[in-house]
Amino acid sequence: MERADLQQQLRRLSRAHPGEHPYSLALRVQVETGRIITGKLAKQLLAVLGPERP
């Protein structure tokens, strides 16, 4: 999975689950895609998304 794909996945999940902790979003990515990412990476990718995140 490319970084851009991962960012889109996290963006979609953060919109579907506003206020959810990045670690929880990382676990949701793991369940949906089988790719293991850390909460730290999820937090970094969400920071790049900036103000679009609710």
PyMOL commands that place a pseudoatom at each C-alpha (Angstrom):
pseudoatom trace, name=CA, resn=MET, resi=1, chain=A, elem=C, hetatm=0, pos=[0.000, 0.000, 0.000]
pseudoatom trace, name=CA, resn=GLU, resi=2, chain=A, elem=C, hetatm=0, pos=[1.413, 3.345, -1.019]
pseudoatom trace, name=CA, resn=ARG, resi=3, chain=A, elem=C, hetatm=0, pos=[1.701, 6.268, 1.377]
pseudoatom trace, name=CA, resn=ALA, resi=4, chain=A, elem=C, hetatm=0, pos=[-0.995, 8.211, -0.512]
pseudoatom trace, name=CA, resn=ASP, resi=5, chain=A, elem=C, hetatm=0, pos=[-3.357, 5.239, -0.284]
pseudoatom trace, name=CA, resn=LEU, resi=6, chain=A, elem=C, hetatm=0, pos=[-2.674, 4.967, 3.415]
pseudoatom trace, name=CA, resn=GLN, resi=7, chain=A, elem=C, hetatm=0, pos=[-3.381, 8.683, 3.897]
pseudoatom trace, name=CA, resn=GLN, resi=8, chain=A, elem=C, hetatm=0, pos=[-6.695, 8.333, 2.058]
pseudoatom trace, name=CA, resn=GLN, resi=9, chain=A, elem=C, hetatm=0, pos=[-7.606, 5.328, 4.198]
pseudoatom trace, name=CA, resn=LEU, resi=10, chain=A, elem=C, hetatm=0, pos=[-6.784, 7.237, 7.395]
pseudoatom trace, name=CA, resn=ARG, resi=11, chain=A, elem=C, hetatm=0, pos=[-8.671, 10.307, 6.168]
pseudoatom trace, name=CA, resn=ARG, resi=12, chain=A, elem=C, hetatm=0, pos=[-11.751, 8.187, 5.479]
pseudoatom trace, name=CA, resn=LEU, resi=13, chain=A, elem=C, hetatm=0, pos=[-11.512, 6.481, 8.859]
pseudoatom trace, name=CA, resn=SER, resi=14, chain=A, elem=C, hetatm=0, pos=[-10.935, 9.728, 10.750]
pseudoatom trace, name=CA, resn=ARG, resi=15, chain=A, elem=C, hetatm=0, pos=[-14.048, 11.194, 9.135]
pseudoatom trace, name=CA, resn=ALA, resi=16, chain=A, elem=C, hetatm=0, pos=[-16.073, 8.093, 9.951]
pseudoatom trace, name=CA, resn=HIS, resi=17, chain=A, elem=C, hetatm=0, pos=[-14.787, 8.046, 13.554]
pseudoatom trace, name=CA, resn=PRO, resi=18, chain=A, elem=C, hetatm=0, pos=[-14.124, 11.666, 14.565]
pseudoatom trace, name=CA, resn=GLY, resi=19, chain=A, elem=C, hetatm=0, pos=[-12.043, 12.138, 17.688]
pseudoatom trace, name=CA, resn=GLU, resi=20, chain=A, elem=C, hetatm=0, pos=[-10.723, 8.585, 17.637]
pseudoatom trace, name=CA, resn=HIS, resi=21, chain=A, elem=C, hetatm=0, pos=[-7.145, 8.134, 18.810]
pseudoatom trace, name=CA, resn=PRO, resi=22, chain=A, elem=C, hetatm=0, pos=[-4.550, 7.564, 16.028]
pseudoatom trace, name=CA, resn=TYR, resi=23, chain=A, elem=C, hetatm=0, pos=[-3.638, 4.181, 17.538]
pseudoatom trace, name=CA, resn=SER, resi=24, chain=A, elem=C, hetatm=0, pos=[-7.270, 3.066, 17.194]
pseudoatom trace, name=CA, resn=LEU, resi=25, chain=A, elem=C, hetatm=0, pos=[-7.330, 4.275, 13.592]
pseudoatom trace, name=CA, resn=ALA, resi=26, chain=A, elem=C, hetatm=0, pos=[-4.126, 2.315, 12.955]
pseudoatom trace, name=CA, resn=LEU, resi=27, chain=A, elem=C, hetatm=0, pos=[-5.842, -0.816, 14.273]
pseudoatom trace, name=CA, resn=ARG, resi=28, chain=A, elem=C, hetatm=0, pos=[-8.805, -0.175, 11.974]
pseudoatom trace, name=CA, resn=VAL, resi=29, chain=A, elem=C, hetatm=0, pos=[-6.404, 0.077, 9.016]
pseudoatom trace, name=CA, resn=GLN, resi=30, chain=A, elem=C, hetatm=0, pos=[-4.923, -3.251, 10.074]
pseudoatom trace, name=CA, resn=VAL, resi=31, chain=A, elem=C, hetatm=0, pos=[-8.339, -4.912, 10.204]
pseudoatom trace, name=CA, resn=GLU, resi=32, chain=A, elem=C, hetatm=0, pos=[-9.417, -3.533, 6.824]
pseudoatom trace, name=CA, resn=THR, resi=33, chain=A, elem=C, hetatm=0, pos=[-6.192, -3.973, 4.864]
pseudoatom trace, name=CA, resn=GLY, resi=34, chain=A, elem=C, hetatm=0, pos=[-4.033, -6.429, 6.759]
pseudoatom trace, name=CA, resn=ARG, resi=35, chain=A, elem=C, hetatm=0, pos=[-1.224, -3.856, 6.801]
pseudoatom trace, name=CA, resn=ILE, resi=36, chain=A, elem=C, hetatm=0, pos=[0.261, -3.169, 10.210]
pseudoatom trace, name=CA, resn=ILE, resi=37, chain=A, elem=C, hetatm=0, pos=[1.045, 0.460, 10.949]
pseudoatom trace, name=CA, resn=THR, resi=38, chain=A, elem=C, hetatm=0, pos=[1.929, 2.083, 14.236]
pseudoatom trace, name=CA, resn=GLY, resi=39, chain=A, elem=C, hetatm=0, pos=[-0.094, 4.688, 16.052]
pseudoatom trace, name=CA, resn=LYS, resi=40, chain=A, elem=C, hetatm=0, pos=[2.883, 7.011, 15.620]
pseudoatom trace, name=CA, resn=LEU, resi=41, chain=A, elem=C, hetatm=0, pos=[2.791, 6.629, 11.832]
pseudoatom trace, name=CA, resn=ALA, resi=42, chain=A, elem=C, hetatm=0, pos=[-0.976, 7.158, 11.823]
pseudoatom trace, name=CA, resn=LYS, resi=43, chain=A, elem=C, hetatm=0, pos=[-0.513, 10.329, 13.861]
pseudoatom trace, name=CA, resn=GLN, resi=44, chain=A, elem=C, hetatm=0, pos=[2.179, 11.597, 11.466]
pseudoatom trace, name=CA, resn=LEU, resi=45, chain=A, elem=C, hetatm=0, pos=[0.047, 10.912, 8.401]
pseudoatom trace, name=CA, resn=LEU, resi=46, chain=A, elem=C, hetatm=0, pos=[-2.969, 12.592, 9.977]
pseudoatom trace, name=CA, resn=ALA, resi=47, chain=A, elem=C, hetatm=0, pos=[-0.825, 15.625, 10.814]
pseudoatom trace, name=CA, resn=VAL, resi=48, chain=A, elem=C, hetatm=0, pos=[0.054, 15.917, 7.122]
pseudoatom trace, name=CA, resn=LEU, resi=49, chain=A, elem=C, hetatm=0, pos=[-3.664, 15.950, 6.308]
pseudoatom trace, name=CA, resn=GLY, resi=50, chain=A, elem=C, hetatm=0, pos=[-3.998, 18.972, 8.559]
pseudoatom trace, name=CA, resn=PRO, resi=51, chain=A, elem=C, hetatm=0, pos=[-7.252, 20.904, 8.857]
pseudoatom trace, name=CA, resn=GLU, resi=52, chain=A, elem=C, hetatm=0, pos=[-9.288, 18.511, 6.701]
pseudoatom trace, name=CA, resn=ARG, resi=53, chain=A, elem=C, hetatm=0, pos=[-9.535, 16.189, 9.668]
pseudoatom trace, name=CA, resn=PRO, resi=54, chain=A, elem=C, hetatm=0, pos=[-12.715, 16.901, 11.646]
for i in range(1, 54): cmd.bond("trace and resi %d" % i, "trace and resi %d" % (i + 1))
show_as sticks, trace
zoom trace
